[in-house]
Amino acid sequence: MDLLRQMRKTLTFGGLRVGMEIARRADNRVVVENLRSVLTGLTRVLLPLRVRLARNMKLAGVYRPELLDAYFARAADQMVMLAHVFRAGFARSGCPEKFKFDDSFALLEQAYATGRGVINIAPHICGYPVYPPIVSPRIPCSIYLRRNKDPRKMRITEAIGLAGKGHLVYPPEGATKAQRLQVAIDVLRAGRMLFITPDTPRKPNHGIPVTILGRTVYFPTGVFVMSLRTGAPVVPTVWHWENEAYHIRYSQPIELARGGRVKQKVEDATRRWAESVDAFLHEHPEMWWNWLDKRWTRIIRG
């Protein structure tokens, strides 16, 4: 298991670093697009990763043989999109043309128009690092970055956000839970949109139990605590790959009335969102970036 984890980390960090360097030096799209073939080839010969992915999908009850290549295709596409951003900047990266908004975007516009800020949430779907700058020309979007203990990952995450001209916000080193919340609340009170991916598992004493893929996992409730404190609506978002494009779909805004049983309201809203994530993962399992994540692997395998 340790060898697999190290292999996954080496592939991810090494691929990102090499891709960033190639992208910065490349003078045309073809050079960067060649990375796609390299990544695809690697995922076909690294059998331990394929075995791990297949086992996790089987245990989760969503496995189909074609999903393995579909998942790695979407993961490779995320890295290639990021490489194009480093090569040419976001506007000329080709990423905006890959994402399609449907009529449900009006739900996000209506939520933003209330003037109370808006919290836009999504699971870790392949393509999530480039989504905030995709939506920012329509609605100013800030990206909430969690502090990561691995400095390599933190540097890469910051570089990706800055390359996409993202407005990054993150808590100071060693911040308390209250300080982490306050950083996000300040963005909302400034009337901006805040993008968060709150499907990161927590320890039992730091979250509430929800059901994902038939497993009990603990999700944070901070998104809905922020919503209650600021009045900002929460708009869930997902997207999937179809006809050579990512199609973005927004759900009805979630607004929690103040007063009453606040803790119960927050927990109920978190569980409802988790149910929608679970339904999406059964509908489009190949889109979920976290299939090879070590925490989710432990959860799926019990």
C-alpha positions as CSV (number, residue, x, y, z in Angstrom):
1,M,0.0,0.0,0.0
2,D,2.9,2.4,0.8
3,L,4.5,1.7,-2.5
4,L,1.2,2.4,-4.4
5,R,0.7,5.6,-2.4
6,Q,4.3,6.7,-3.2
7,M,3.8,5.8,-6.9
8,R,0.6,7.9,-7.1
9,K,2.3,10.9,-5.4
10,T,5.3,10.6,-7.7
11,L,3.1,10.4,-10.8
12,T,0.9,13.3,-9.7
13,F,3.6,15.7,-8.4
14,G,6.2,14.7,-11.0
15,G,3.7,15.0,-13.8
16,L,2.6,18.4,-12.6
17,R,6.1,19.7,-12.2
18,V,7.3,18.4,-15.6
19,G,4.1,19.6,-17.3
20,M,4.5,23.1,-15.8
21,E,8.1,23.3,-17.0
22,I,7.3,22.0,-20.5
23,A,4.3,24.3,-20.7
24,R,6.3,27.4,-19.8
25,R,8.9,26.6,-22.4
26,A,6.6,25.4,-25.2
27,D,5.9,27.8,-28.1
28,N,2.8,26.0,-29.4
29,R,-0.2,23.9,-28.5
30,V,1.1,20.7,-30.1
31,V,4.0,20.4,-27.6
32,V,1.6,20.5,-24.7
33,E,-0.9,18.3,-26.3
34,N,1.8,15.6,-26.7
35,L,1.6,15.4,-22.9
36,R,-1.8,13.8,-23.2
37,S,-0.3,10.8,-25.1
38,V,2.5,10.4,-22.6
39,L,0.1,10.5,-19.6
40,T,-2.3,8.1,-21.4
41,G,0.5,5.7,-22.1
42,L,1.7,5.8,-18.5
43,T,-1.8,5.0,-17.1
44,R,-2.0,1.9,-19.4
45,V,1.3,0.4,-18.2
46,L,1.1,1.4,-14.5
47,L,-0.9,-1.7,-13.6
48,P,-0.9,-1.2,-9.8
49,L,-2.8,2.1,-10.3
50,R,-5.3,0.4,-12.6
51,V,-5.8,-2.4,-10.2
52,R,-6.3,0.0,-7.3
53,L,-8.8,2.0,-9.3
54,A,-10.7,-1.1,-10.5
55,R,-10.9,-2.5,-6.9
56,N,-12.2,0.8,-5.5
57,M,-14.9,1.1,-8.1
58,K,-15.9,-2.5,-7.6
59,L,-16.2,-2.1,-3.9
60,A,-18.2,1.1,-4.4
61,G,-20.6,-0.8,-6.8
62,V,-20.0,1.4,-9.9
63,Y,-17.4,-0.6,-11.8
64,R,-17.6,-1.1,-15.6
65,P,-14.4,-2.0,-17.6
66,E,-14.6,1.1,-19.8
67,L,-14.6,3.4,-16.7
68,L,-10.8,2.8,-16.1
69,D,-9.7,4.5,-19.4
70,A,-12.5,7.1,-19.1
71,Y,-11.3,8.1,-15.6
72,F,-7.7,8.3,-16.7
73,A,-8.7,10.3,-19.8
74,R,-10.4,12.9,-17.7
75,A,-7.5,13.0,-15.2
76,A,-5.0,13.5,-18.0
77,D,-7.2,16.2,-19.5
78,Q,-7.1,18.1,-16.2
79,M,-3.3,18.1,-16.3
80,V,-3.2,19.1,-20.0
81,M,-5.6,22.0,-19.4
82,L,-3.4,23.2,-16.6
83,A,-0.3,22.9,-18.8
84,H,-2.0,25.0,-21.5
85,V,-2.8,27.7,-18.8
86,F,0.9,27.8,-17.9
87,R,1.9,27.9,-21.6
88,A,-0.4,30.7,-22.8
89,G,-2.3,32.2,-19.9
90,F,-5.9,31.3,-19.2
91,A,-7.7,33.3,-21.9
92,R,-5.6,31.6,-24.7
93,S,-5.4,28.2,-23.1
94,G,-8.4,26.7,-24.8
95,C,-10.0,25.9,-21.5
96,P,-13.0,28.3,-21.7
97,E,-14.1,26.7,-24.9
98,K,-14.2,23.3,-23.2
99,F,-16.8,24.3,-20.6
100,K,-20.4,24.8,-21.6
101,F,-23.0,26.6,-19.4
102,D,-26.7,25.6,-19.8
103,D,-29.8,27.5,-18.7
104,S,-29.3,26.5,-15.1
105,F,-26.6,29.2,-14.9
106,A,-29.5,31.6,-14.2
107,L,-29.8,30.0,-10.7
108,L,-26.2,31.1,-9.9
109,E,-26.9,34.6,-11.3
110,Q,-30.0,35.0,-9.2
111,A,-28.2,33.9,-6.1
112,Y,-25.4,36.3,-6.8
113,A,-27.8,39.2,-7.5
114,T,-29.0,39.1,-3.9
115,G,-25.9,41.1,-3.0
116,R,-25.0,38.8,0.0
117,G,-22.2,37.0,-1.7
118,V,-22.7,33.4,-2.9
119,I,-21.0,30.1,-2.0
120,N,-20.5,27.8,-5.0
121,I,-19.7,24.2,-4.1
122,A,-18.7,21.1,-6.1
123,P,-17.1,17.8,-5.4
124,H,-13.6,17.2,-6.6
125,I,-14.6,16.6,-10.2
126,C,-11.9,16.3,-12.9
127,G,-11.3,19.9,-14.1
128,Y,-12.1,21.6,-10.8
129,P,-8.8,23.6,-10.7
130,V,-9.8,25.5,-13.9
131,Y,-13.4,26.0,-13.1
132,P,-13.1,29.2,-11.0
133,P,-11.4,31.2,-13.8
134,I,-14.0,29.7,-16.2
135,V,-16.8,31.3,-14.3
136,S,-15.0,34.5,-13.2
137,P,-15.7,36.5,-16.4
138,R,-19.4,36.1,-15.6
139,I,-19.3,36.3,-11.8
140,P,-16.1,37.3,-9.8
141,C,-15.0,34.2,-8.1
142,S,-12.6,33.7,-5.2
143,I,-10.9,30.3,-4.5
144,Y,-10.6,29.0,-1.0
145,L,-7.4,27.1,-0.6
146,R,-6.8,24.8,2.3
147,R,-3.4,24.8,3.9
148,N,-1.6,21.6,3.0
149,K,1.0,20.0,5.1
150,D,3.0,19.0,2.0
151,P,4.7,22.2,0.8
152,R,5.1,20.7,-2.7
153,K,1.4,20.5,-3.1
154,M,0.8,23.9,-1.6
155,R,3.3,25.5,-4.1
156,I,1.7,23.8,-7.0
157,T,-1.8,24.7,-5.9
158,E,-0.9,28.3,-5.6
159,A,0.9,28.4,-8.9
160,I,-2.2,26.9,-10.6
161,G,-4.5,29.5,-9.0
162,L,-2.2,32.4,-9.9
163,A,-1.7,31.1,-13.5
164,G,-5.4,31.2,-14.0
165,K,-5.6,34.7,-12.6
166,G,-7.6,33.4,-9.7
167,H,-8.4,35.4,-6.6
168,L,-6.9,33.1,-3.9
169,V,-7.8,33.2,-0.2
170,Y,-6.5,30.9,2.5
171,P,-6.1,31.0,6.2
172,P,-2.7,31.9,7.9
173,E,-0.4,29.2,9.1
174,G,-1.7,27.5,12.2
175,A,-5.1,29.2,11.9
176,T,-7.9,28.1,14.3
177,K,-11.2,26.8,13.0
178,A,-12.7,30.2,13.7
179,Q,-10.0,32.0,11.8
180,R,-10.4,29.7,8.8
181,L,-14.1,30.5,8.7
182,Q,-13.5,34.2,9.0
183,V,-11.3,34.3,5.9
184,A,-14.1,32.9,3.9
185,I,-16.8,35.0,5.6
186,D,-14.8,38.2,4.7
187,V,-15.0,37.2,1.0
188,L,-18.8,36.8,1.2
189,R,-19.3,40.0,3.0
190,A,-17.4,41.8,0.2
191,G,-20.2,40.5,-2.1
192,R,-18.0,38.0,-4.0
193,M,-18.6,34.4,-5.0
194,L,-16.5,31.8,-3.1
195,F,-15.7,28.4,-4.7
196,I,-15.2,25.5,-2.3
197,T,-14.9,21.7,-2.8
198,P,-16.1,20.4,0.6
199,D,-16.1,16.7,-0.1
200,T,-12.8,16.2,1.8
201,P,-13.3,13.6,4.6
202,R,-12.8,14.6,8.2
203,K,-12.2,12.8,11.4
204,P,-15.4,11.9,13.2
205,N,-15.0,14.7,15.8
206,H,-14.5,17.2,13.0
207,G,-17.5,16.5,10.8
208,I,-20.9,14.8,10.6
209,P,-21.7,11.3,9.2
210,V,-23.0,11.2,5.7
211,T,-23.4,8.3,3.2
212,I,-21.3,8.3,0.0
213,L,-21.0,5.2,-2.2
214,G,-22.6,3.1,0.5
215,R,-19.9,4.1,3.1
216,T,-20.2,6.3,6.1
217,V,-17.9,9.3,5.8
218,Y,-17.6,12.5,7.9
219,F,-18.1,15.8,6.0
220,P,-17.4,19.3,7.3
221,T,-20.3,21.7,7.9
222,G,-18.4,24.9,7.5
223,V,-20.0,25.9,4.2
224,F,-23.5,26.0,5.7
225,V,-22.2,27.7,8.9
226,M,-20.8,30.5,6.7
227,S,-24.1,30.7,4.8
228,L,-26.1,31.1,8.1
229,R,-23.7,33.8,9.4
230,T,-23.7,35.9,6.2
231,G,-27.0,35.1,4.5
232,A,-25.1,34.0,1.4
233,P,-26.9,31.3,-0.7
234,V,-25.2,28.0,-1.4
235,V,-25.3,26.9,-5.0
236,P,-24.2,23.3,-5.8
237,T,-22.5,22.7,-9.1
238,V,-21.4,19.6,-11.1
239,W,-20.2,19.0,-14.7
240,H,-19.7,16.0,-16.9
241,W,-17.9,15.2,-20.2
242,E,-20.1,14.8,-23.2
243,N,-19.6,15.6,-26.9
244,E,-16.0,16.8,-26.4
245,A,-17.0,19.4,-23.7
246,Y,-17.7,19.7,-20.0
247,H,-21.3,20.5,-19.4
248,I,-21.9,22.5,-16.2
249,R,-25.1,22.1,-14.3
250,Y,-26.3,24.2,-11.3
251,S,-28.9,23.3,-8.7
252,Q,-31.4,25.4,-6.8
253,P,-29.7,27.7,-4.2
254,I,-29.8,26.4,-0.7
255,E,-30.8,29.2,1.8
256,L,-31.0,28.5,5.5
257,A,-33.3,30.8,7.6
258,R,-31.8,32.1,10.8
259,G,-33.0,31.1,14.1
260,G,-34.5,27.8,15.3
261,R,-32.3,24.7,15.6
262,V,-29.2,26.0,13.8
263,K,-27.1,22.9,14.3
264,Q,-29.8,20.7,12.9
265,K,-30.3,23.0,9.9
266,V,-26.6,22.9,9.1
267,E,-26.3,19.2,9.4
268,D,-29.5,18.5,7.4
269,A,-28.2,20.8,4.6
270,T,-24.8,19.0,4.6
271,R,-26.5,15.6,4.3
272,R,-28.7,16.7,1.5
273,W,-25.7,17.9,-0.5
274,A,-23.9,14.6,0.2
275,E,-26.9,12.8,-1.2
276,S,-26.7,14.8,-4.4
277,V,-22.9,14.1,-4.6
278,D,-23.6,10.4,-4.2
279,A,-26.2,10.4,-7.0
280,F,-23.7,12.3,-9.3
281,L,-20.9,9.7,-8.6
282,H,-23.2,6.9,-9.5
283,E,-24.2,8.8,-12.7
284,H,-20.7,9.9,-13.7
285,P,-18.2,7.9,-11.7
286,E,-15.4,8.6,-14.2
287,M,-15.5,12.3,-13.4
288,W,-14.4,12.0,-9.7
289,W,-10.8,12.9,-9.2
290,N,-10.7,11.3,-5.7
291,W,-10.8,7.6,-6.7
292,L,-7.1,7.1,-6.0
293,D,-7.0,9.5,-3.0
294,K,-5.6,7.6,0.0
295,R,-8.3,8.8,2.5
296,W,-11.1,7.8,0.1
297,T,-9.4,4.5,-0.6
298,R,-9.4,3.7,3.1
299,I,-13.1,4.7,3.4
300,I,-14.2,2.7,0.4
301,R,-12.3,-0.4,1.6
302,G,-13.7,-0.1,5.1
